[in-house]
């Protein structure tokens, strides 16, 4: 199967798997709300319903944040610890949910049910957790060898250089190499997840090394199938930045009846817009998995590719 055919098939599969996208989106929204709750309660307790609480709708002023930190010693550190713990929790949660999403791709014509989704999730949970641990080790190796080791070596090498521009370009090259290394680890993990679900008897280590060989043997097409939906997800962030009327949002608050509704309304609209962007990014993430699934199934002699999905067919969830 060519990469173009895999992408076309993957986007059609993603359209049929939008219920799984909603599960990913709502789960991560709940985790974000859990992380934000202590901060919200702390700010509300400190400001109450004063005029300052209305000013905070427009952003956290540095003077107010300093005053808050002085009057609530250790609060910012506690909030940072909560955010870190929830972020760490999100890693295994999303790793486990990937099993349910990929099982949905295996039989896109079947009806969707929450019970079936979570049964599939539990079925592959421990192997996906072990695969996640292998991936974290690889991330650590990339960051340790490239980001820290190579950056330190270049820093020592260019210590006496007079040209800051040359040093900047070298450090930028290191950052690009690190990003490429992390992206390659992501690519390997994606195809390893596919192998775990498609070939039910595989272990996490076997799937990881098999995926490594698969990606190296078919590097150009495997990267194309991975990178195009990923770039579409990143493009949503740029579109959001261009479309949002920041001049209106940052304009001074005027007097009148509109003023008391303007702040809350803008916050609500910004929140909705941001959630649309995040939902779109999750959809493109599922589209990436679906495209990789189609390509992997089309290149493995023992695995049957998913049945073609007609573009005109109804799209049940």
C-alpha positions in Angstrom: 0.0 0.0 0.0 1.3 3.5 -0.8 1.4 6.2 1.8 -1.2 8.2 -0.1 -3.7 5.3 -0.1 -3.0 4.7 3.6 -3.7 8.4 4.4 -6.9 8.4 2.5 -8.1 5.2 4.2 -6.9 6.5 7.6 -8.9 9.7 7.4 -12.0 7.7 6.5 -11.4 5.4 9.4 -10.9 8.4 11.7 -14.3 9.8 10.7 -15.9 6.5 11.7 -14.0 6.5 15.0 -15.1 9.9 16.3 -16.7 8.4 19.4 -13.2 7.3 20.4 -12.0 10.8 19.8 -14.6 12.1 22.2 -13.4 9.7 24.9 -9.8 10.9 24.5 -11.0 14.5 24.6 -13.3 14.3 27.6 -10.8 12.2 29.6 -8.1 14.8 29.1 -10.5 17.6 29.7 -11.3 16.0 33.1 -7.6 15.7 33.9 -7.1 19.3 33.0 -10.0 20.3 35.2 -8.6 18.2 38.1 -5.2 20.1 37.8 -6.9 23.5 37.6 -9.3 23.0 40.5 -6.9 23.8 43.4 -5.7 26.9 41.5 -9.2 28.1 40.9 -10.2 27.6 44.5 -7.1 29.4 45.8 -7.7 32.4 43.6 -11.4 32.5 44.4 -10.7 32.3 48.1 -8.1 35.1 47.8 -10.1 37.5 45.6 -13.7 36.6 46.3 -16.1 38.6 44.1 -14.1 41.8 44.3 -13.2 44.0 41.3 -9.8 42.3 41.2 -11.5 39.0 40.3 -12.9 40.8 37.2 -9.5 42.1 36.3 -8.0 38.6 36.5 -10.3 37.6 33.6 -7.9 39.5 31.4 -4.8 37.8 32.8 -2.7 37.4 35.9 -0.9 40.7 36.6 2.6 40.4 38.0 1.8 42.7 41.0 -1.2 40.7 42.0 0.7 37.4 41.6 3.5 38.7 43.8 0.9 39.8 46.4 -0.8 36.4 46.2 2.5 34.5 46.7 3.4 36.6 49.7 0.0 36.1 51.4 -0.1 32.4 50.5 3.4 31.1 51.2 4.0 27.8 49.4 0.8 28.0 47.4 2.4 28.3 44.0 4.7 25.4 44.7 1.7 23.2 45.8 -0.2 24.1 42.6 2.9 23.3 40.5 3.2 19.9 42.3 -0.5 19.2 41.5 -0.1 20.1 37.9 3.0 17.9 37.6 1.3 14.9 39.3 -1.8 15.2 37.0 0.5 15.5 33.9 2.4 12.3 35.0 -1.0 10.6 35.5 -2.1 11.6 32.0 0.8 9.7 30.4 -0.3 6.2 31.4 -4.0 7.1 31.0 -3.5 8.1 27.4 -1.2 5.1 26.8 -3.9 2.7 28.0 -6.8 4.4 26.1 -4.8 4.0 22.9 -5.7 0.3 23.1 -9.4 0.9 22.9 -9.0 3.4 20.0 -6.9 0.9 18.0 -9.4 -1.9 18.6 -12.0 0.4 17.2 -9.9 0.7 14.0 -9.8 -3.1 13.7 -13.6 -3.3 13.1 -14.8 0.1 12.1 -18.2 -1.2 10.9 -19.1 -2.6 14.4 -21.4 -0.6 16.6 -19.8 1.5 19.3 -20.4 0.9 23.0 -18.6 2.3 26.1 -18.5 -1.2 27.7 -16.8 -2.7 24.6 -14.4 0.2 24.4 -13.2 -0.2 28.0 -13.1 -4.0 27.7 -10.7 -3.6 24.8 -8.8 -0.9 26.8 -8.4 -3.3 29.8 -7.4 -6.2 27.5 -4.2 -4.4 26.3 -3.6 -2.2 29.3 -0.6 -3.9 30.8 1.2 -4.5 27.6 0.7 -0.8 26.6 2.0 0.3 30.0 5.2 -1.8 29.5 5.5 -0.3 26.0 5.1 3.1 27.6 8.0 2.4 30.0 10.2 1.4 27.1 9.3 4.6 25.3 10.1 6.7 28.4 13.5 5.1 28.6 14.1 5.9 24.9 13.0 9.5 25.5 15.4 9.7 28.4 18.2 8.4 26.2 17.5 10.9 23.5 17.4 13.8 25.9 20.4 12.6 27.9 22.7 12.0 24.9 21.5 14.7 22.5 20.0 17.5 24.5 22.4 17.4 27.5 25.5 15.7 26.2 25.7 17.3 22.8 24.6 20.7 24.1 27.3 20.6 26.7 29.9 19.5 24.2 29.1 22.3 21.9 29.0 24.8 24.8 32.6 23.8 25.7 33.7 23.8 22.1 32.3 27.3 21.4 33.2 28.8 24.8 35.8 31.2 23.3 34.0 32.0 20.1 33.4 35.6 19.4 30.4 35.1 17.0 27.2 34.7 19.0 25.3 34.0 15.7 27.4 31.0 14.9 26.9 29.6 18.4 23.1 30.2 18.1 23.0 28.2 14.8 24.9 25.3 16.3 22.6 25.2 19.4 19.6 25.5 17.0 20.9 22.5 15.1 21.1 20.5 18.4 17.5 21.4 19.2 16.4 20.2 15.7 18.3 16.9 16.1 16.6 16.4 19.5 13.2 17.0 18.0 13.9 14.6 15.2 15.1 12.0 17.7 11.9 12.4 19.8 9.8 12.2 16.7 11.5 9.0 15.6 10.8 7.4 19.1 7.1 8.5 18.7 7.0 6.8 15.3 8.4 3.6 16.7 5.9 3.6 19.6 3.0 4.2 17.2 3.7 1.2 15.1 4.5 -0.9 18.2 1.0 -0.1 19.5 -0.4 -1.2 16.2 1.5 -4.5 16.3 0.3 -5.2 19.9 -3.3 -4.9 18.9 -3.2 -6.3 15.3 -1.1 -9.3 16.3 -2.6 -10.2 19.6 0.1 -12.4 20.9 3.0 -9.9 20.7 4.8 -8.8 23.8 5.7 -5.1 24.4 9.4 -5.7 23.8 8.8 -7.8 20.7 6.4 -5.2 19.3 8.9 -2.4 20.0 11.9 -4.0 18.3 9.7 -5.2 15.4 8.4 -1.7 15.0 12.0 -0.4 15.0 12.9 -2.7 12.1 9.7 -1.9 10.2 10.3 1.9 10.5 13.9 1.6 9.3 13.0 -0.7 6.4 10.2 1.5 5.2 11.4 4.8 6.6 10.2 7.2 3.9 6.6 6.0 3.7 6.3 5.3 7.4 7.4 8.9 8.2 5.0 10.3 5.5 2.0 8.5 7.0 3.0 9.7 10.4 4.0 13.3 9.7 1.2 14.6 7.5 -1.7 14.2 10.0 0.6 15.4 12.7 1.4 18.6 10.8 -2.4 19.1 10.3 -2.8 19.0 14.0 -0.1 21.5 14.5 -1.6 23.7 11.8 -4.7 24.0 14.0 -2.6 26.0 16.5 -1.5 28.4 13.9 -5.0 28.8 12.6 -6.3 29.5 16.1 -3.6 32.2 16.6 -4.6 33.9 13.3 -8.4 33.7 13.7 -8.8 34.8 17.3 -9.3 38.6 17.4 -6.7 39.4 20.0 -7.1 43.2 19.5 -10.7 42.9 20.7 -9.8 40.7 23.6 -6.9 42.9 24.8 -8.8 46.2 24.3 -9.5 48.4 27.4 -12.7 47.7 29.2 -15.3 50.4 28.4 -18.0 51.7 30.7 -21.6 50.8 30.2 -23.9 47.8 30.3 -21.7 45.7 28.0 -18.7 46.0 30.3 -20.0 43.7 33.0 -20.7 40.9 30.4 -17.7 41.4 28.2 -15.1 39.7 30.3 -17.0 36.5 31.1 -18.3 36.3 27.5 -14.8 36.6 26.1 -13.5 34.0 28.5 -16.3 31.6 27.5 -15.7 32.1 23.8 -12.0 31.6 24.2 -12.5 28.5 26.2 -14.9 27.0 23.6 -12.5 28.0 20.8 -9.6 26.3 22.6 -11.6 23.1 23.2 -12.4 23.0 19.5 -8.7 23.2 18.6 -7.9 20.5 21.2 -10.6 18.2 19.9 -9.3 18.7 16.4 -5.8 17.8 17.5 -7.1 14.6 19.1 -9.0 13.8 15.9 -5.8 14.2 13.9 -4.0 12.0 16.4 -6.6 9.3 15.8 -6.3 9.9 12.0 -2.5 9.4 12.4 -3.1 6.0 14.1 -5.7 5.0 11.5 -3.4 5.9 8.6 -0.5 4.0 10.2 -2.9 1.1 10.8 -3.9 1.0 7.1 -0.3 1.2 6.0 1.0 -1.4 8.4 -1.9 -3.8 7.5 -1.3 -3.3 3.8 2.4 -4.2 4.1 2.2 -7.2 6.4 1.4 -10.5 4.6 -0.3 -12.1 7.6 -2.5 -9.2 8.5 -5.7 -8.3 6.6 -6.2 -4.6 6.0 -9.4 -3.0 7.1 -12.2 -3.1 4.7 -12.5 0.0 2.4 -14.7 2.6 3.8 -16.9 4.3 1.1 -16.8 8.0 1.2 -20.6 8.2 0.7 -21.4 5.7 3.4 -23.2 7.0 6.6 -20.9 7.6 9.5 -22.4 6.0 12.7 -20.6 6.5 16.0 
